[in-house]
């Protein structure tokens, strides 16, 4: 039986100088284990919908598999303690996973918590070479479309959303979750199941941009991430290093671009972090 993504809770509200007993929708939050070949890889607190997509997306984003067909089957088991999303790998990929798992502890829904060594937190990622070109209007339209689709967000005011957009198609996939990392993993899983190419579009997020969200986008091969809130310094450095265009502080038609400016139509080309600045006359002409 599918789990509900929200529940109803009673509260005492103070409005207009008076208390009143009321009810409100709150997001459901459940312990979800991601198991690979019978061993637990990660345990997180997440919204209990799109659980298979969460498992598939996490496996792709963390390099457990490089393609969906390296997973033979996915099944979700329920217990009194939560849900277990069980991934069974092909024999060849399973041997690779066993070797890798000895080097790490299971990451959890907050992102990089649980990583055993600092080196694993800055994992090597292939450079993103997406030829994507996005207009300023497309970024604003993507945020508006994502906001309009956030049914759970409107109901609860307590979840994050991630979405994927393509020129000419608009919003292709969207997911919500109490964890921003979980929402992006769910979108990755939705795209993989639909056979969509992440390099052909861009990601929109309702959250701030931390380094692990950039790492997930780079693992997907997605060339642009746009977010409502600001990025961290490490997220900017990682985006610059791996070739991801980072757009943040999106407010209506306004935003800021932090890295790889050329994917946004009409943007000038200031220096990337750690690189020599572009001469002022070239910046004016860009």
C-alpha atoms as an extended CHARMM CRD file, in Angstrom:
* protein
*
       286  EXT
         1         1  UNK       CA              0.0000000000        0.0000000000        0.0000000000  PROA      1               0.0000000000
         2         2  UNK       CA              1.4460000000        3.4490000000       -0.9210000000  PROA      2               0.0000000000
         3         3  UNK       CA              2.4200000000        5.6340000000        2.0090000000  PROA      3               0.0000000000
         4         4  UNK       CA              0.8410000000        9.0570000000        2.3370000000  PROA      4               0.0000000000
         5         5  UNK       CA              3.1980000000       11.9970000000        1.8730000000  PROA      5               0.0000000000
         6         6  UNK       CA              1.3160000000       14.0900000000        4.4400000000  PROA      6               0.0000000000
         7         7  UNK       CA             -0.6890000000       13.7810000000        7.6350000000  PROA      7               0.0000000000
         8         8  UNK       CA             -2.9500000000       16.0200000000        9.7260000000  PROA      8               0.0000000000
         9         9  UNK       CA             -1.8690000000       17.4300000000       13.0760000000  PROA      9               0.0000000000
        10        10  UNK       CA             -3.7690000000       19.5160000000       15.6380000000  PROA      10              0.0000000000
        11        11  UNK       CA             -2.2210000000       22.7560000000       16.8370000000  PROA      11              0.0000000000
        12        12  UNK       CA             -3.0010000000       25.8610000000       18.8520000000  PROA      12              0.0000000000
        13        13  UNK       CA             -2.5010000000       28.9420000000       16.7030000000  PROA      13              0.0000000000
        14        14  UNK       CA             -2.0450000000       32.5130000000       17.8750000000  PROA      14              0.0000000000
        15        15  UNK       CA             -3.4320000000       34.9070000000       15.2880000000  PROA      15              0.0000000000
        16        16  UNK       CA             -4.8650000000       38.4050000000       15.5070000000  PROA      16              0.0000000000
        17        17  UNK       CA             -4.1720000000       38.5040000000       19.2380000000  PROA      17              0.0000000000
        18        18  UNK       CA             -6.0640000000       35.3220000000       20.1080000000  PROA      18              0.0000000000
        19        19  UNK       CA             -5.4960000000       31.5820000000       20.4160000000  PROA      19              0.0000000000
        20        20  UNK       CA             -7.4790000000       29.0760000000       18.4390000000  PROA      20              0.0000000000
        21        21  UNK       CA             -7.3640000000       25.3070000000       18.1030000000  PROA      21              0.0000000000
        22        22  UNK       CA             -6.8420000000       24.2940000000       14.5190000000  PROA      22              0.0000000000
        23        23  UNK       CA             -5.4230000000       21.5850000000       12.3120000000  PROA      23              0.0000000000
        24        24  UNK       CA             -2.7660000000       21.7090000000        9.6480000000  PROA      24              0.0000000000
        25        25  UNK       CA             -1.1640000000       19.3720000000        7.1620000000  PROA      25              0.0000000000
        26        26  UNK       CA              2.3590000000       18.2440000000        7.9950000000  PROA      26              0.0000000000
        27        27  UNK       CA              4.7220000000       16.2370000000        5.7800000000  PROA      27              0.0000000000
        28        28  UNK       CA              5.1680000000       12.5780000000        6.5430000000  PROA      28              0.0000000000
        29        29  UNK       CA              8.6830000000       11.5640000000        7.5360000000  PROA      29              0.0000000000
        30        30  UNK       CA              9.7790000000        7.9380000000        7.6370000000  PROA      30              0.0000000000
        31        31  UNK       CA             13.0230000000        6.0730000000        8.1810000000  PROA      31              0.0000000000
        32        32  UNK       CA             14.0670000000        4.6980000000        4.7950000000  PROA      32              0.0000000000
        33        33  UNK       CA             16.9690000000        2.3020000000        4.4030000000  PROA      33              0.0000000000
        34        34  UNK       CA             18.6660000000        1.8830000000        1.0430000000  PROA      34              0.0000000000
        35        35  UNK       CA             20.0080000000       -1.6540000000        0.8610000000  PROA      35              0.0000000000
        36        36  UNK       CA             22.2880000000       -2.9560000000       -1.8580000000  PROA      36              0.0000000000
        37        37  UNK       CA             22.5830000000       -6.7140000000       -2.3960000000  PROA      37              0.0000000000
        38        38  UNK       CA             21.2480000000       -7.3580000000        1.0830000000  PROA      38              0.0000000000
        39        39  UNK       CA             23.4940000000       -4.9060000000        2.9930000000  PROA      39              0.0000000000
        40        40  UNK       CA             22.4000000000       -1.4980000000        4.2390000000  PROA      40              0.0000000000
        41        41  UNK       CA             24.1240000000        1.3020000000        2.3480000000  PROA      41              0.0000000000
        42        42  UNK       CA             22.3060000000        4.3070000000        3.8460000000  PROA      42              0.0000000000
        43        43  UNK       CA             19.5320000000        5.1540000000        6.2870000000  PROA      43              0.0000000000
        44        44  UNK       CA             17.7480000000        8.4890000000        6.0600000000  PROA      44              0.0000000000
        45        45  UNK       CA             14.6290000000       10.2630000000        7.1690000000  PROA      45              0.0000000000
        46        46  UNK       CA             12.5900000000       11.0190000000        4.0560000000  PROA      46              0.0000000000
        47        47  UNK       CA              9.0890000000       11.5840000000        2.7320000000  PROA      47              0.0000000000
        48        48  UNK       CA              7.6700000000        8.1250000000        1.9090000000  PROA      48              0.0000000000
        49        49  UNK       CA              6.7240000000        8.6090000000       -1.7270000000  PROA      49              0.0000000000
        50        50  UNK       CA              8.7400000000        7.7990000000       -4.8840000000  PROA      50              0.0000000000
        51        51  UNK       CA             10.7930000000        5.4390000000       -2.7020000000  PROA      51              0.0000000000
        52        52  UNK       CA             12.0300000000        3.3170000000       -5.6140000000  PROA      52              0.0000000000
        53        53  UNK       CA             13.0330000000        6.4750000000       -7.4810000000  PROA      53              0.0000000000
        54        54  UNK       CA             14.8650000000        7.6740000000       -4.3690000000  PROA      54              0.0000000000
        55        55  UNK       CA             16.8600000000        4.4480000000       -4.2650000000  PROA      55              0.0000000000
        56        56  UNK       CA             17.6120000000        4.5090000000       -7.9890000000  PROA      56              0.0000000000
        57        57  UNK       CA             18.5900000000        8.1690000000       -7.9440000000  PROA      57              0.0000000000
        58        58  UNK       CA             20.8630000000        7.7700000000       -4.9220000000  PROA      58              0.0000000000
        59        59  UNK       CA             22.5450000000        4.7610000000       -6.5450000000  PROA      59              0.0000000000
        60        60  UNK       CA             23.2150000000        6.7710000000       -9.7120000000  PROA      60              0.0000000000
        61        61  UNK       CA             24.3080000000        9.9430000000       -7.9240000000  PROA      61              0.0000000000
        62        62  UNK       CA             26.6980000000        8.1370000000       -5.5660000000  PROA      62              0.0000000000
        63        63  UNK       CA             28.2500000000        5.9720000000       -8.2610000000  PROA      63              0.0000000000
        64        64  UNK       CA             26.9240000000        2.6580000000       -6.9730000000  PROA      64              0.0000000000
        65        65  UNK       CA             25.7330000000        2.1270000000      -10.5540000000  PROA      65              0.0000000000
        66        66  UNK       CA             26.4190000000        4.1080000000      -13.6980000000  PROA      66              0.0000000000
        67        67  UNK       CA             23.2720000000        3.0240000000      -15.5600000000  PROA      67              0.0000000000
        68        68  UNK       CA             19.8090000000        1.8750000000      -14.4590000000  PROA      68              0.0000000000
        69        69  UNK       CA             20.2700000000       -1.5070000000      -16.1760000000  PROA      69              0.0000000000
        70        70  UNK       CA             23.0360000000       -2.3540000000      -13.6790000000  PROA      70              0.0000000000
        71        71  UNK       CA             20.2110000000       -2.8770000000      -11.1690000000  PROA      71              0.0000000000
        72        72  UNK       CA             18.4100000000       -6.1770000000      -11.6830000000  PROA      72              0.0000000000
        73        73  UNK       CA             15.4140000000       -5.2540000000       -9.5330000000  PROA      73              0.0000000000
        74        74  UNK       CA             14.1740000000       -2.8350000000       -6.8740000000  PROA      74              0.0000000000
        75        75  UNK       CA             11.7260000000       -3.7830000000       -4.1480000000  PROA      75              0.0000000000
        76        76  UNK       CA             10.3840000000       -1.8960000000       -1.1380000000  PROA      76              0.0000000000
        77        77  UNK       CA              9.7420000000       -3.7780000000        2.1130000000  PROA      77              0.0000000000
        78        78  UNK       CA              7.7630000000       -2.3370000000        5.0030000000  PROA      78              0.0000000000
        79        79  UNK       CA              8.2900000000       -2.9010000000        8.7230000000  PROA      79              0.0000000000
        80        80  UNK       CA              7.2210000000       -1.2380000000       11.9570000000  PROA      80              0.0000000000
        81        81  UNK       CA             10.4740000000        0.7530000000       11.8700000000  PROA      81              0.0000000000
        82        82  UNK       CA             10.1200000000        2.1440000000        8.3360000000  PROA      82              0.0000000000
        83        83  UNK       CA             10.8230000000        1.1610000000        4.7470000000  PROA      83              0.0000000000
        84        84  UNK       CA             13.6790000000       -0.7570000000        3.1650000000  PROA      84              0.0000000000
        85        85  UNK       CA             14.3540000000        0.0430000000       -0.4870000000  PROA      85              0.0000000000
        86        86  UNK       CA             16.2720000000       -2.9990000000       -1.7080000000  PROA      86              0.0000000000
        87        87  UNK       CA             18.4560000000       -2.7490000000       -4.7930000000  PROA      87              0.0000000000
        88        88  UNK       CA             19.8050000000       -5.9230000000       -6.3390000000  PROA      88              0.0000000000
        89        89  UNK       CA             22.7480000000       -5.3380000000       -8.6770000000  PROA      89              0.0000000000
        90        90  UNK       CA             23.9180000000       -7.3510000000      -11.6290000000  PROA      90              0.0000000000
        91        91  UNK       CA             26.7190000000       -9.7570000000      -10.7850000000  PROA      91              0.0000000000
        92        92  UNK       CA             29.4320000000       -7.6420000000      -12.4230000000  PROA      92              0.0000000000
        93        93  UNK       CA             28.3330000000       -4.4030000000      -10.7570000000  PROA      93              0.0000000000
        94        94  UNK       CA             27.8180000000       -6.1420000000       -7.4310000000  PROA      94              0.0000000000
        95        95  UNK       CA             31.4840000000       -7.1030000000       -7.2480000000  PROA      95              0.0000000000
        96        96  UNK       CA             32.4730000000       -3.4650000000       -7.7740000000  PROA      96              0.0000000000
        97        97  UNK       CA             30.0730000000       -2.2860000000       -5.0590000000  PROA      97              0.0000000000
        98        98  UNK       CA             31.4040000000       -4.7310000000       -2.4410000000  PROA      98              0.0000000000
        99        99  UNK       CA             34.9150000000       -3.4010000000       -2.9990000000  PROA      99              0.0000000000
       100       100  UNK       CA             33.7460000000        0.2070000000       -2.6590000000  PROA      100             0.0000000000
       101       101  UNK       CA             31.5740000000       -0.2720000000        0.4040000000  PROA      101             0.0000000000
       102       102  UNK       CA             34.5430000000       -1.1990000000        2.5720000000  PROA      102             0.0000000000
       103       103  UNK       CA             35.7370000000        2.3990000000        2.2310000000  PROA      103             0.0000000000
       104       104  UNK       CA             32.6790000000        4.2250000000        3.5030000000  PROA      104             0.0000000000
       105       105  UNK       CA             29.8570000000        4.3290000000        5.9810000000  PROA      105             0.0000000000
       106       106  UNK       CA             26.2960000000        4.8330000000        4.8500000000  PROA      106             0.0000000000
       107       107  UNK       CA             25.5090000000        8.4810000000        4.0650000000  PROA      107             0.0000000000
       108       108  UNK       CA             22.2170000000        9.7950000000        5.3900000000  PROA      108             0.0000000000
       109       109  UNK       CA             19.5930000000       12.2160000000        4.1730000000  PROA      109             0.0000000000
       110       110  UNK       CA             21.3700000000       15.3390000000        5.4090000000  PROA      110             0.0000000000
       111       111  UNK       CA             23.9640000000       14.9460000000        2.6650000000  PROA      111             0.0000000000
       112       112  UNK       CA             27.5480000000       14.1940000000        3.5780000000  PROA      112             0.0000000000
       113       113  UNK       CA             26.9380000000       13.1560000000        7.1970000000  PROA      113             0.0000000000
       114       114  UNK       CA             28.2990000000        9.6780000000        7.8760000000  PROA      114             0.0000000000
       115       115  UNK       CA             31.1230000000        9.8680000000        5.3550000000  PROA      115             0.0000000000
       116       116  UNK       CA             34.0940000000        8.1490000000        6.9530000000  PROA      116             0.0000000000
       117       117  UNK       CA             36.9370000000       10.1170000000        5.3650000000  PROA      117             0.0000000000
       118       118  UNK       CA             37.2690000000       13.7120000000        4.2040000000  PROA      118             0.0000000000
       119       119  UNK       CA             38.5820000000       12.4960000000        0.8570000000  PROA      119             0.0000000000
       120       120  UNK       CA             35.2330000000       10.8600000000        0.0850000000  PROA      120             0.0000000000
       121       121  UNK       CA             33.4580000000       14.1850000000        0.6910000000  PROA      121             0.0000000000
       122       122  UNK       CA             35.4030000000       15.6860000000       -2.2560000000  PROA      122             0.0000000000
       123       123  UNK       CA             35.0420000000       12.7830000000       -4.6490000000  PROA      123             0.0000000000
       124       124  UNK       CA             36.4730000000       13.0690000000       -8.1320000000  PROA      124             0.0000000000
       125       125  UNK       CA             33.8080000000       13.8790000000      -10.7000000000  PROA      125             0.0000000000
       126       126  UNK       CA             34.0280000000       13.8880000000      -14.4920000000  PROA      126             0.0000000000
       127       127  UNK       CA             33.8630000000       17.3900000000      -16.0040000000  PROA      127             0.0000000000
       128       128  UNK       CA             30.3910000000       18.3630000000      -17.1900000000  PROA      128             0.0000000000
       129       129  UNK       CA             30.4330000000       19.2230000000      -20.8840000000  PROA      129             0.0000000000
       130       130  UNK       CA             26.7750000000       20.0580000000      -21.4790000000  PROA      130             0.0000000000
       131       131  UNK       CA             26.2270000000       22.4370000000      -24.4140000000  PROA      131             0.0000000000
       132       132  UNK       CA             23.0940000000       23.7670000000      -22.7330000000  PROA      132             0.0000000000
       133       133  UNK       CA             22.0370000000       27.3790000000      -23.3500000000  PROA      133             0.0000000000
       134       134  UNK       CA             19.3150000000       28.8180000000      -21.1040000000  PROA      134             0.0000000000
       135       135  UNK       CA             17.5820000000       32.1790000000      -21.3640000000  PROA      135             0.0000000000
       136       136  UNK       CA             16.9690000000       34.3250000000      -18.2720000000  PROA      136             0.0000000000
       137       137  UNK       CA             13.2460000000       33.9470000000      -18.8860000000  PROA      137             0.0000000000
       138       138  UNK       CA             13.5180000000       30.1520000000      -18.8370000000  PROA      138             0.0000000000
       139       139  UNK       CA             15.0430000000       30.2680000000      -15.3530000000  PROA      139             0.0000000000
       140       140  UNK       CA             12.2040000000       32.4110000000      -14.0300000000  PROA      140             0.0000000000
       141       141  UNK       CA              9.6280000000       30.2120000000      -15.7720000000  PROA      141             0.0000000000
       142       142  UNK       CA             11.1590000000       27.0630000000      -14.2730000000  PROA      142             0.0000000000
       143       143  UNK       CA             10.9180000000       28.4100000000      -10.7430000000  PROA      143             0.0000000000
       144       144  UNK       CA              7.3160000000       29.4480000000      -11.3120000000  PROA      144             0.0000000000
       145       145  UNK       CA              6.4060000000       26.0480000000      -12.7700000000  PROA      145             0.0000000000
       146       146  UNK       CA              8.0410000000       24.2100000000       -9.8780000000  PROA      146             0.0000000000
       147       147  UNK       CA              6.2280000000       26.3930000000       -7.3570000000  PROA      147             0.0000000000
       148       148  UNK       CA              2.9030000000       25.7720000000       -9.0470000000  PROA      148             0.0000000000
       149       149  UNK       CA              3.4390000000       22.0040000000       -8.9300000000  PROA      149             0.0000000000
       150       150  UNK       CA              4.3710000000       21.8040000000       -5.2350000000  PROA      150             0.0000000000
       151       151  UNK       CA              1.1620000000       20.2660000000       -3.9390000000  PROA      151             0.0000000000
       152       152  UNK       CA              2.8230000000       18.8590000000       -0.8160000000  PROA      152             0.0000000000
       153       153  UNK       CA              4.6110000000       22.1440000000       -0.2260000000  PROA      153             0.0000000000
       154       154  UNK       CA              1.3600000000       24.1040000000       -0.3530000000  PROA      154             0.0000000000
       155       155  UNK       CA             -0.2820000000       21.5970000000        1.9330000000  PROA      155             0.0000000000
       156       156  UNK       CA              2.4690000000       21.4590000000        4.5490000000  PROA      156             0.0000000000
       157       157  UNK       CA              4.8470000000       24.4400000000        4.0620000000  PROA      157             0.0000000000
       158       158  UNK       CA              7.5970000000       22.1120000000        5.2430000000  PROA      158             0.0000000000
       159       159  UNK       CA              9.2330000000       20.3450000000        2.2930000000  PROA      159             0.0000000000
       160       160  UNK       CA             11.8340000000       21.0300000000       -0.3700000000  PROA      160             0.0000000000
       161       161  UNK       CA             11.4060000000       20.5020000000       -4.0970000000  PROA      161             0.0000000000
       162       162  UNK       CA             13.6960000000       19.7180000000       -7.0130000000  PROA      162             0.0000000000
       163       163  UNK       CA             12.7550000000       19.7240000000      -10.6830000000  PROA      163             0.0000000000
       164       164  UNK       CA             14.2050000000       19.2390000000      -14.1530000000  PROA      164             0.0000000000
       165       165  UNK       CA             13.4180000000       21.4570000000      -17.1400000000  PROA      165             0.0000000000
       166       166  UNK       CA             14.0830000000       21.3080000000      -20.8870000000  PROA      166             0.0000000000
       167       167  UNK       CA             13.8150000000       24.0470000000      -23.4880000000  PROA      167             0.0000000000
       168       168  UNK       CA             10.6120000000       23.6420000000      -25.4530000000  PROA      168             0.0000000000
       169       169  UNK       CA              9.1970000000       21.1340000000      -22.9670000000  PROA      169             0.0000000000
       170       170  UNK       CA              9.1590000000       23.0200000000      -19.7070000000  PROA      170             0.0000000000
       171       171  UNK       CA              9.1490000000       20.9910000000      -16.5070000000  PROA      171             0.0000000000
       172       172  UNK       CA              9.8770000000       17.3270000000      -17.1940000000  PROA      172             0.0000000000
       173       173  UNK       CA             10.1240000000       15.9780000000      -13.6190000000  PROA      173             0.0000000000
       174       174  UNK       CA              9.5150000000       17.2670000000      -10.0850000000  PROA      174             0.0000000000
       175       175  UNK       CA              9.7460000000       15.7270000000       -6.6180000000  PROA      175             0.0000000000
       176       176  UNK       CA              9.2500000000       16.9360000000       -3.0520000000  PROA      176             0.0000000000
       177       177  UNK       CA             10.7570000000       15.6870000000        0.1900000000  PROA      177             0.0000000000
       178       178  UNK       CA             11.6070000000       16.8170000000        3.7060000000  PROA      178             0.0000000000
       179       179  UNK       CA             15.2380000000       16.4190000000        2.6140000000  PROA      179             0.0000000000
       180       180  UNK       CA             16.5560000000       18.5740000000       -0.2360000000  PROA      180             0.0000000000
       181       181  UNK       CA             19.0860000000       15.8780000000       -1.1680000000  PROA      181             0.0000000000
       182       182  UNK       CA             16.3350000000       13.2780000000       -1.2420000000  PROA      182             0.0000000000
       183       183  UNK       CA             14.2240000000       15.4550000000       -3.5650000000  PROA      183             0.0000000000
       184       184  UNK       CA             17.0820000000       15.6990000000       -6.0690000000  PROA      184             0.0000000000
       185       185  UNK       CA             17.7750000000       11.9550000000       -5.8770000000  PROA      185             0.0000000000
       186       186  UNK       CA             14.1010000000       11.3270000000       -6.6320000000  PROA      186             0.0000000000
       187       187  UNK       CA             14.3040000000       13.5450000000       -9.7160000000  PROA      187             0.0000000000
       188       188  UNK       CA             17.3980000000       11.6360000000      -10.8480000000  PROA      188             0.0000000000
       189       189  UNK       CA             15.4500000000        8.4010000000      -10.5210000000  PROA      189             0.0000000000
       190       190  UNK       CA             12.4600000000        9.8060000000      -12.4240000000  PROA      190             0.0000000000
       191       191  UNK       CA             14.7040000000       10.9270000000      -15.2910000000  PROA      191             0.0000000000
       192       192  UNK       CA             16.5010000000        7.5820000000      -15.4170000000  PROA      192             0.0000000000
       193       193  UNK       CA             13.2360000000        5.6730000000      -15.6210000000  PROA      193             0.0000000000
       194       194  UNK       CA             11.9490000000        7.9830000000      -18.3510000000  PROA      194             0.0000000000
       195       195  UNK       CA             15.1530000000        7.7080000000      -20.3810000000  PROA      195             0.0000000000
       196       196  UNK       CA             15.7360000000       11.4770000000      -20.1850000000  PROA      196             0.0000000000
       197       197  UNK       CA             19.2180000000       12.9080000000      -20.7950000000  PROA      197             0.0000000000
       198       198  UNK       CA             20.1200000000       15.2150000000      -17.8370000000  PROA      198             0.0000000000
       199       199  UNK       CA             22.6280000000       17.1230000000      -19.9890000000  PROA      199             0.0000000000
       200       200  UNK       CA             19.7700000000       18.4020000000      -22.1700000000  PROA      200             0.0000000000
       201       201  UNK       CA             18.1530000000       20.4860000000      -19.4230000000  PROA      201             0.0000000000
       202       202  UNK       CA             18.6830000000       22.0680000000      -16.0310000000  PROA      202             0.0000000000
       203       203  UNK       CA             17.7970000000       21.5700000000      -12.3880000000  PROA      203             0.0000000000
       204       204  UNK       CA             15.7690000000       23.9340000000      -10.2010000000  PROA      204             0.0000000000
       205       205  UNK       CA             15.8750000000       23.7610000000       -6.3910000000  PROA      205             0.0000000000
       206       206  UNK       CA             13.9210000000       25.4020000000       -3.5810000000  PROA      206             0.0000000000
       207       207  UNK       CA             16.8550000000       25.1810000000       -1.1770000000  PROA      207             0.0000000000
       208       208  UNK       CA             20.2580000000       26.7010000000       -0.6140000000  PROA      208             0.0000000000
       209       209  UNK       CA             23.0270000000       25.1300000000       -2.6780000000  PROA      209             0.0000000000
       210       210  UNK       CA             25.5450000000       23.0720000000       -0.7460000000  PROA      210             0.0000000000
       211       211  UNK       CA             28.4280000000       21.1220000000       -2.2110000000  PROA      211             0.0000000000
       212       212  UNK       CA             26.7020000000       17.7460000000       -2.2800000000  PROA      212             0.0000000000
       213       213  UNK       CA             23.8800000000       19.0830000000       -4.4760000000  PROA      213             0.0000000000
       214       214  UNK       CA             26.4670000000       20.2610000000       -6.9990000000  PROA      214             0.0000000000
       215       215  UNK       CA             28.1230000000       16.8360000000       -6.8110000000  PROA      215             0.0000000000
       216       216  UNK       CA             24.8060000000       15.1460000000       -7.5620000000  PROA      216             0.0000000000
       217       217  UNK       CA             24.1780000000       17.4520000000      -10.5320000000  PROA      217             0.0000000000
       218       218  UNK       CA             27.6770000000       16.7710000000      -11.8640000000  PROA      218             0.0000000000
       219       219  UNK       CA             27.1900000000       13.0290000000      -11.4470000000  PROA      219             0.0000000000
       220       220  UNK       CA             24.0500000000       13.3560000000      -13.5740000000  PROA      220             0.0000000000
       221       221  UNK       CA             25.9280000000       15.3460000000      -16.2250000000  PROA      221             0.0000000000
       222       222  UNK       CA             23.5610000000       18.2850000000      -15.7790000000  PROA      222             0.0000000000
       223       223  UNK       CA             25.1310000000       21.5890000000      -16.7920000000  PROA      223             0.0000000000
       224       224  UNK       CA             23.0860000000       24.1260000000      -14.8180000000  PROA      224             0.0000000000
       225       225  UNK       CA             21.5940000000       24.3180000000      -11.3240000000  PROA      225             0.0000000000
       226       226  UNK       CA             19.2520000000       27.1800000000      -10.3550000000  PROA      226             0.0000000000
       227       227  UNK       CA             18.2040000000       27.6730000000       -6.7360000000  PROA      227             0.0000000000
       228       228  UNK       CA             16.0550000000       30.0130000000       -4.6890000000  PROA      228             0.0000000000
       229       229  UNK       CA             18.6610000000       30.5030000000       -1.9520000000  PROA      229             0.0000000000
       230       230  UNK       CA             22.3620000000       31.2780000000       -1.8790000000  PROA      230             0.0000000000
       231       231  UNK       CA             25.2340000000       28.8080000000       -2.3850000000  PROA      231             0.0000000000
       232       232  UNK       CA             28.0240000000       27.9390000000        0.0030000000  PROA      232             0.0000000000
       233       233  UNK       CA             31.6140000000       28.8470000000       -0.8180000000  PROA      233             0.0000000000
       234       234  UNK       CA             32.4800000000       25.1880000000       -1.3050000000  PROA      234             0.0000000000
       235       235  UNK       CA             29.5200000000       24.7050000000       -3.6510000000  PROA      235             0.0000000000
       236       236  UNK       CA             30.7960000000       27.5770000000       -5.8180000000  PROA      236             0.0000000000
       237       237  UNK       CA             34.3080000000       26.1200000000       -5.9110000000  PROA      237             0.0000000000
       238       238  UNK       CA             33.0030000000       22.6410000000       -6.7690000000  PROA      238             0.0000000000
       239       239  UNK       CA             30.6980000000       23.9670000000       -9.4950000000  PROA      239             0.0000000000
       240       240  UNK       CA             33.5840000000       25.9110000000      -11.0040000000  PROA      240             0.0000000000
       241       241  UNK       CA             35.8730000000       22.8840000000      -10.9070000000  PROA      241             0.0000000000
       242       242  UNK       CA             33.4670000000       20.3750000000      -12.4370000000  PROA      242             0.0000000000
       243       243  UNK       CA             31.8720000000       22.6020000000      -15.0810000000  PROA      243             0.0000000000
       244       244  UNK       CA             28.4190000000       23.2640000000      -13.6230000000  PROA      244             0.0000000000
       245       245  UNK       CA             26.7410000000       26.6360000000      -14.1000000000  PROA      245             0.0000000000
       246       246  UNK       CA             25.4940000000       27.7500000000      -10.6830000000  PROA      246             0.0000000000
       247       247  UNK       CA             22.5740000000       30.1990000000      -10.6310000000  PROA      247             0.0000000000
       248       248  UNK       CA             21.2450000000       31.1640000000       -7.2240000000  PROA      248             0.0000000000
       249       249  UNK       CA             19.2120000000       33.7320000000       -5.2730000000  PROA      249             0.0000000000
       250       250  UNK       CA             16.4710000000       33.4420000000       -7.8940000000  PROA      250             0.0000000000
       251       251  UNK       CA             13.7390000000       35.9730000000       -7.0530000000  PROA      251             0.0000000000
       252       252  UNK       CA             11.1860000000       36.2830000000       -9.8110000000  PROA      252             0.0000000000
       253       253  UNK       CA             13.0560000000       37.4710000000      -12.9020000000  PROA      253             0.0000000000
       254       254  UNK       CA             16.2150000000       38.3010000000      -10.8990000000  PROA      254             0.0000000000
       255       255  UNK       CA             19.1120000000       35.9610000000      -10.0650000000  PROA      255             0.0000000000
       256       256  UNK       CA             22.8800000000       35.7400000000       -9.6740000000  PROA      256             0.0000000000
       257       257  UNK       CA             25.2510000000       33.5300000000      -11.6840000000  PROA      257             0.0000000000
       258       258  UNK       CA             28.3370000000       32.2890000000       -9.8370000000  PROA      258             0.0000000000
       259       259  UNK       CA             30.1230000000       29.9370000000      -12.2690000000  PROA      259             0.0000000000
       260       260  UNK       CA             30.3570000000       29.0470000000      -15.9720000000  PROA      260             0.0000000000
       261       261  UNK       CA             28.3420000000       32.0800000000      -17.0420000000  PROA      261             0.0000000000
       262       262  UNK       CA             28.2290000000       31.2030000000      -20.7410000000  PROA      262             0.0000000000
       263       263  UNK       CA             25.2830000000       28.8150000000      -20.4080000000  PROA      263             0.0000000000
       264       264  UNK       CA             22.9870000000       31.7390000000      -19.5740000000  PROA      264             0.0000000000
       265       265  UNK       CA             22.1540000000       33.6960000000      -22.7070000000  PROA      265             0.0000000000
       266       266  UNK       CA             23.4910000000       37.2670000000      -22.6820000000  PROA      266             0.0000000000
       267       267  UNK       CA             25.5370000000       36.9240000000      -19.5020000000  PROA      267             0.0000000000
       268       268  UNK       CA             28.9640000000       38.6260000000      -19.2920000000  PROA      268             0.0000000000
       269       269  UNK       CA             32.0080000000       36.4530000000      -18.6480000000  PROA      269             0.0000000000
       270       270  UNK       CA             33.7810000000       37.4230000000      -15.4100000000  PROA      270             0.0000000000
       271       271  UNK       CA             36.5370000000       35.1660000000      -14.0940000000  PROA      271             0.0000000000
       272       272  UNK       CA             35.7830000000       31.8320000000      -12.4700000000  PROA      272             0.0000000000
       273       273  UNK       CA             36.8970000000       31.5050000000       -8.8190000000  PROA      273             0.0000000000
       274       274  UNK       CA             40.6780000000       31.2310000000       -8.6780000000  PROA      274             0.0000000000
       275       275  UNK       CA             41.2050000000       32.3600000000      -12.2880000000  PROA      275             0.0000000000
       276       276  UNK       CA             42.5070000000       35.5910000000      -13.7350000000  PROA      276             0.0000000000
       277       277  UNK       CA             39.8260000000       38.2560000000      -14.1820000000  PROA      277             0.0000000000
       278       278  UNK       CA             38.5320000000       39.0900000000      -17.6350000000  PROA      278             0.0000000000
       279       279  UNK       CA             39.7450000000       42.5060000000      -18.8490000000  PROA      279             0.0000000000
       280       280  UNK       CA             37.1340000000       45.1870000000      -18.2190000000  PROA      280             0.0000000000
       281       281  UNK       CA             36.6590000000       46.0100000000      -21.9150000000  PROA      281             0.0000000000
       282       282  UNK       CA             36.0160000000       42.3480000000      -22.7220000000  PROA      282             0.0000000000
       283       283  UNK       CA             33.4340000000       42.1310000000      -19.9330000000  PROA      283             0.0000000000
       284       284  UNK       CA             31.5760000000       45.1290000000      -21.3580000000  PROA      284             0.0000000000
       285       285  UNK       CA             31.5790000000       43.5940000000      -24.8230000000  PROA      285             0.0000000000
       286       286  UNK       CA             30.3510000000       40.1540000000      -23.7090000000  PROA      286             0.0000000000
